[in-house]
């Protein structure tokens, strides 16, 4: 089963003050990232570039990290449309039509994959922030445990060791 991830401010579960603080910091980091606009990866034909730009305008949350999936989605949609146009011109009983239909279905799978990659809802972003906070807390606990396990130095022994060096 999947976890239901909520914003720290809307959580009802009891969590430590330290965990709440870390989760809030992580949420702010994830939700307030500086937006960098996506750019096509590689070259696109003019029609593909127009399609890419249209997709970018559809969602204000797309960033530079979405560039690869947006480019792949754009190419797949463009190529699928070209194949569909060609298929419409063919006789349905033509053997080449079967091959075109297979290629069209392959592009449909690619389109679905990239659309899923690009649709990152808020709850997924909050889950990422939650995971970042958990990691920070675990790192702090590990550092504290290591500090506790360090042998304490007796000041008198340290003075004796200094005297031995002379």
Residue frames relative to the residue before (quaternion, step in Angstrom):
aa qw qx qy qz dx dy dz
X 1.0000 0.0000 0.0000 0.0000 0.00 0.00 0.00
X 0.4574 -0.6855 0.4978 0.2702 3.56 -1.09 0.69
X 0.4862 -0.6428 0.5065 0.3063 3.52 -1.20 0.50
X 0.3255 -0.6950 0.6000 0.2259 3.52 -1.16 0.63
X 0.0972 -0.8237 0.5584 0.0142 3.57 -0.33 1.24
X 0.0993 -0.7988 0.5933 0.0108 3.52 -0.89 1.05
X 0.6123 -0.4968 0.4557 0.4131 3.49 -1.34 0.24
X 0.6103 -0.5651 0.4034 0.3814 3.59 -1.09 0.65
X 0.6677 0.5205 -0.3052 0.4361 3.59 0.96 -0.83
X 0.7387 0.3866 -0.2376 0.4984 3.61 1.11 -0.47
X 0.4496 0.6943 -0.4505 0.3360 3.60 1.28 0.16
X 0.2273 -0.7638 0.5875 0.1406 3.55 -1.09 0.73
X 0.5416 0.6230 -0.4016 0.3965 3.59 1.22 -0.31
X 0.4743 -0.6544 0.5042 0.3043 3.55 -1.17 0.62
X 0.0708 0.7676 -0.6331 0.0698 3.53 -0.86 1.05
X 0.5999 -0.5787 0.4049 0.3758 3.55 -1.16 0.53
X 0.6360 -0.5218 0.4032 0.4008 3.54 -1.26 0.41
X 0.6365 0.5364 -0.3223 0.4509 3.55 1.03 -0.83
X 0.6721 0.4817 -0.3013 0.4748 3.58 0.93 -0.89
X 0.6252 0.5341 -0.3388 0.4573 3.60 0.99 -0.79
X 0.6567 0.5155 -0.3037 0.4592 3.57 0.95 -0.94
X 0.6750 0.4917 -0.2933 0.4653 3.59 0.90 -0.91
X 0.6490 0.5114 -0.3181 0.4649 3.58 0.98 -0.80
X 0.6454 0.5119 -0.3273 0.4628 3.59 0.97 -0.79
X 0.6390 0.5158 -0.3261 0.4682 3.59 0.98 -0.82
X 0.6756 0.4928 -0.2981 0.4603 3.58 0.90 -0.92
X 0.6286 0.5305 -0.3348 0.4597 3.60 1.00 -0.79
X 0.6585 0.5058 -0.3115 0.4621 3.56 0.89 -0.92
X 0.6400 0.5266 -0.3271 0.4540 3.57 0.98 -0.83
X 0.6978 0.4672 -0.2732 0.4693 3.60 0.88 -0.94
X 0.7491 0.4361 -0.2314 0.4417 3.57 0.79 -1.01
X 0.7624 0.3651 -0.1966 0.4968 3.59 1.13 -0.54
X 0.2576 0.7798 -0.5335 0.2022 3.57 1.10 0.54
X 0.5286 -0.6037 0.4862 0.3460 3.54 -1.15 0.67
X 0.3736 -0.7493 0.5081 0.2022 3.54 -0.78 1.07
X 0.0642 -0.7597 0.6469 0.0181 3.52 -0.83 1.06
X 0.4248 -0.7374 0.4541 0.2638 3.60 -0.61 1.05
X 0.5100 -0.6380 0.4753 0.3271 3.57 -1.10 0.65
X 0.1264 -0.7618 0.6315 0.0691 3.54 -1.21 0.65
X 0.5670 -0.6039 0.4235 0.3667 3.59 -1.02 0.70
X 0.3368 -0.7059 0.5880 0.2063 3.53 -1.12 0.77
X 0.7911 0.1394 -0.1451 0.5777 3.58 -0.52 1.15
X 0.6217 -0.5357 0.4060 0.4021 3.54 -1.27 -0.32
X 0.1589 -0.7601 0.6254 0.0773 3.50 -1.20 0.72
X 0.5138 -0.5911 0.5145 0.3492 3.54 -1.21 0.57
X 0.6910 -0.4893 0.3283 0.4186 3.56 -1.23 0.42
X 0.6690 0.4906 -0.3000 0.4710 3.61 0.92 -0.89
X 0.6418 0.5125 -0.3217 0.4712 3.58 1.05 -0.73
X 0.6367 0.5286 -0.3235 0.4588 3.58 1.00 -0.83
X 0.6372 0.5180 -0.3259 0.4683 3.59 1.00 -0.79
X 0.6445 0.5086 -0.3090 0.4801 3.59 1.03 -0.82
X 0.6197 0.5411 -0.3270 0.4651 3.59 1.00 -0.86
X 0.6773 0.4962 -0.2877 0.4607 3.58 0.85 -1.00
X 0.6321 0.5302 -0.3299 0.4588 3.58 1.04 -0.75
X 0.6500 0.5059 -0.3160 0.4709 3.60 0.99 -0.81
X 0.6302 0.5384 -0.3336 0.4492 3.58 0.98 -0.84
X 0.6772 0.4959 -0.2927 0.4580 3.60 0.96 -0.83
X 0.6006 0.5976 -0.3564 0.3939 3.60 1.15 -0.53
X 0.8064 0.1489 -0.0558 0.5695 3.58 1.09 -0.62
X 0.3481 -0.7663 0.5109 0.1750 3.57 -0.57 1.19
X 0.6272 0.5758 -0.3317 0.4062 3.60 1.21 -0.36
X 0.4983 0.6506 -0.4480 0.3574 3.61 1.19 -0.19
X 0.0941 -0.7859 0.6107 0.0241 3.54 -1.03 0.89
X 0.7534 -0.3719 0.2802 0.4643 3.54 -1.31 -0.05
X 0.6278 0.5547 -0.3385 0.4284 3.59 1.07 -0.66
X 0.6444 0.5065 -0.3166 0.4775 3.59 1.25 -0.30
X 0.4025 0.7681 -0.4383 0.2365 3.59 1.27 -0.17
X 0.6724 0.5068 -0.3100 0.4415 3.59 0.84 -0.93
X 0.6968 0.4582 -0.2797 0.4757 3.59 0.83 -0.94
X 0.6317 0.5208 -0.3367 0.4651 3.60 1.02 -0.74
X 0.6512 0.5062 -0.3144 0.4699 3.58 0.99 -0.81
X 0.6674 0.4925 -0.3024 0.4697 3.58 0.90 -0.90
X 0.6304 0.5236 -0.3271 0.4706 3.59 1.01 -0.79
X 0.6508 0.5272 -0.3068 0.4521 3.57 0.92 -0.93
X 0.6798 0.4845 -0.2927 0.4663 3.57 0.86 -0.96
X 0.6618 0.5152 -0.3110 0.4471 3.58 0.92 -0.87
X 0.6602 0.4932 -0.3087 0.4749 3.59 0.92 -0.89
X 0.6490 0.5195 -0.3193 0.4549 3.59 0.91 -0.90
X 0.7018 0.4663 -0.2729 0.4643 3.59 0.80 -1.02
X 0.6214 0.5271 -0.3480 0.4636 3.58 1.01 -0.71
X 0.6512 0.5142 -0.3179 0.4587 3.59 0.95 -0.82
X 0.6271 0.5253 -0.3341 0.4681 3.59 1.02 -0.78
X 0.6744 0.4919 -0.2941 0.4656 3.58 0.93 -0.91
X 0.6340 0.5247 -0.3324 0.4607 3.60 1.00 -0.76
X 0.6339 0.5202 -0.3314 0.4666 3.58 0.98 -0.83
X 0.6660 0.4956 -0.2993 0.4704 3.58 0.93 -0.88
X 0.6360 0.5307 -0.3203 0.4597 3.59 1.01 -0.82
X 0.6428 0.5299 -0.3207 0.4508 3.60 1.00 -0.80
X 0.6593 0.5072 -0.3026 0.4653 3.59 1.12 -0.58
X 0.6596 0.5357 -0.2974 0.4353 3.60 1.19 -0.50
X 0.5461 -0.5523 0.5137 0.3644 3.49 -1.38 0.30
X 0.5313 -0.6713 0.4176 0.3045 3.60 -0.82 0.99
X 0.6997 0.4699 -0.2697 0.4658 3.59 1.13 -0.58
X 0.4480 0.6859 -0.4508 0.3544 3.57 1.28 -0.04
X 0.5098 -0.6695 0.4528 0.2949 3.59 -0.87 0.96
X 0.6212 0.5473 -0.3463 0.4412 3.59 1.08 -0.63
X 0.5644 0.6047 -0.3834 0.4108 3.60 1.19 -0.48
X 0.6106 0.5565 -0.3481 0.4431 3.59 1.06 -0.73
X 0.6589 0.5004 -0.3033 0.4727 3.59 0.96 -0.87
X 0.6360 0.5184 -0.3287 0.4677 3.59 0.99 -0.77
X 0.6435 0.5211 -0.3257 0.4564 3.59 0.98 -0.81
X 0.6238 0.5277 -0.3387 0.4665 3.60 1.03 -0.73
X 0.6694 0.4910 -0.3012 0.4691 3.57 0.91 -0.87
X 0.6209 0.5375 -0.3361 0.4611 3.59 1.04 -0.76
X 0.6655 0.4928 -0.3036 0.4712 3.60 0.96 -0.84
X 0.6068 0.5384 -0.3522 0.4668 3.61 1.08 -0.66
X 0.6610 0.4844 -0.3097 0.4822 3.58 0.97 -0.80
X 0.5944 0.5587 -0.3663 0.4476 3.61 1.07 -0.63
X 0.6509 0.5006 -0.3133 0.4771 3.59 0.98 -0.84
X 0.6470 0.5145 -0.3160 0.4656 3.57 0.96 -0.83
X 0.6400 0.5251 -0.3158 0.4636 3.58 0.96 -0.88
X 0.6566 0.5108 -0.3077 0.4618 3.59 0.91 -0.92
X 0.6424 0.5329 -0.3178 0.4497 3.58 0.95 -0.90
X 0.7281 0.4341 -0.2585 0.4632 3.58 0.76 -0.99
X 0.6007 0.5322 -0.3705 0.4676 3.59 1.09 -0.53
X 0.6439 0.5088 -0.3236 0.4710 3.59 1.01 -0.77
X 0.6461 0.5234 -0.3208 0.4535 3.58 1.01 -0.79
X 0.7143 0.4620 -0.2512 0.4618 3.58 1.04 -0.73
X 0.6671 0.4872 -0.3031 0.4751 3.60 1.15 -0.45
X 0.1145 0.7889 -0.5874 0.1397 3.55 0.15 1.29
X 0.2226 -0.8074 0.5311 0.1283 3.59 -0.18 1.24
X 0.7185 -0.4636 0.3189 0.4089 3.53 -1.33 0.39
X 0.6522 0.5231 -0.3443 0.4271 3.61 0.89 -0.82
X 0.6237 0.5136 -0.3477 0.4758 3.62 1.11 -0.54
X 0.6383 0.5119 -0.3283 0.4718 3.59 1.03 -0.74
X 0.6458 0.5037 -0.3163 0.4788 3.60 1.05 -0.76
X 0.6060 0.5401 -0.3493 0.4680 3.58 1.08 -0.69
X 0.6366 0.5155 -0.3227 0.4743 3.58 0.98 -0.82
X 0.6478 0.5071 -0.3150 0.4732 3.59 0.95 -0.85
X 0.6293 0.5352 -0.3177 0.4654 3.58 1.03 -0.83
X 0.6684 0.4966 -0.2966 0.4676 3.59 0.93 -0.89
X 0.6249 0.5239 -0.3344 0.4724 3.60 1.05 -0.76
X 0.6533 0.5089 -0.3117 0.4659 3.59 0.96 -0.86
X 0.6428 0.5196 -0.3268 0.4583 3.61 0.92 -0.84
X 0.6425 0.5248 -0.3174 0.4593 3.57 0.98 -0.84
X 0.6520 0.5111 -0.3134 0.4642 3.60 0.95 -0.87
X 0.6539 0.5073 -0.3111 0.4672 3.59 0.97 -0.84
X 0.6595 0.5045 -0.3069 0.4651 3.59 0.93 -0.88
X 0.6355 0.5177 -0.3286 0.4691 3.60 1.02 -0.75
X 0.6504 0.5061 -0.3132 0.4720 3.58 1.00 -0.81
X 0.6432 0.5149 -0.3229 0.4657 3.60 0.96 -0.84
X 0.6463 0.5199 -0.3131 0.4627 3.57 0.99 -0.84
X 0.6533 0.5031 -0.3111 0.4726 3.58 0.95 -0.86
X 0.6497 0.5061 -0.3157 0.4712 3.61 0.99 -0.80
X 0.6489 0.5126 -0.3152 0.4656 3.59 0.98 -0.84
X 0.6482 0.5039 -0.3190 0.4735 3.58 0.98 -0.78
X 0.6454 0.5169 -0.3199 0.4626 3.58 1.00 -0.79
X 0.6590 0.5041 -0.3072 0.4661 3.60 1.02 -0.77
X 0.6983 0.4748 -0.2683 0.4636 3.58 1.06 -0.69
X 0.4853 0.6459 -0.4480 0.3828 3.59 1.24 -0.10
X 0.4615 -0.6765 0.4809 0.3131 3.59 -0.87 0.84
X 0.3906 -0.7030 0.5388 0.2508 3.56 -0.98 0.83
X 0.3501 -0.7405 0.5417 0.1886 3.54 -0.98 0.85
X 0.3554 -0.7141 0.5662 0.2078 3.53 -0.81 1.05
X 0.4528 -0.7202 0.4472 0.2764 3.63 -0.62 1.06
X 0.6324 0.5295 -0.3428 0.4497 3.60 1.07 -0.64
X 0.6463 0.5012 -0.3182 0.4794 3.57 1.03 -0.78
X 0.6189 0.5425 -0.3424 0.4533 3.57 1.04 -0.73
X 0.6481 0.5068 -0.3161 0.4725 3.61 1.03 -0.78
X 0.6420 0.5214 -0.3202 0.4621 3.56 1.02 -0.81
X 0.6494 0.5091 -0.3168 0.4677 3.57 1.01 -0.82
X 0.6267 0.5263 -0.3329 0.4683 3.59 1.05 -0.72
X 0.6509 0.5131 -0.3119 0.4646 3.59 1.03 -0.82
X 0.6210 0.5485 -0.3431 0.4424 3.62 1.07 -0.70
X 0.6331 0.5551 -0.3323 0.4251 3.57 1.07 -0.69
X 0.6548 0.5562 -0.3120 0.4056 3.62 1.10 -0.60
